[in-house]
Amino acid sequence: MISNQALGKYGEDRAADYLHDRGYQIVERNWRCSVGEIDLVAQDANRLVFVEVKTRSGSGYGHPFEAINPQKVSRMRRLVAQWCATHEISGVNVRLDAIAVWVSHGRVSIEHLKQVY
């Protein structure tokens, strides 16, 4: 049995690969501050994309996107503001995305939901 932490790391690795394969440049991974954590920060053309990755190995907890509720989106917005302030970045286009990674019987499937707010 794989631990939740290992499954989450595996899912984030797959999500980063997925974005990279589609031309995104990964800027940062697992950035933390007092507000929480940003799983992935990526550059897509002239936009910074902040990505929440949810990984599941079964349907017992529902669809991964169900975990992204209004409170989570609000926290993501605060995290984006904190990340930009910490990195002294302003006036840039940003987007909040979510990626669901399903891992089951050696297969991986990925869903990418753009602009979750």
C-alpha angles and dihedrals in degrees: 000000000000118000120245089243092053091045090051092050090048090050093049090050090052091046091051090049090048092053093043091051088055094053101266118137113223107229100177142352131209096359110183136195136152091284095056139267137311110211098203137003113194137176117230110182104298096346135087112222119203111200132200110201121204118186126192133178094193142007097256092107096038129245113336091237090061087073090064100084129161091274091053091049090049090051090047090055091051090048092051090051091049093047092051092047092048091049092042092237122148139160095033128131112251135187131191114218136176127211123197116203118194116195115188133152093344093311127113125201125182132202120191119202112191124207101009096182 
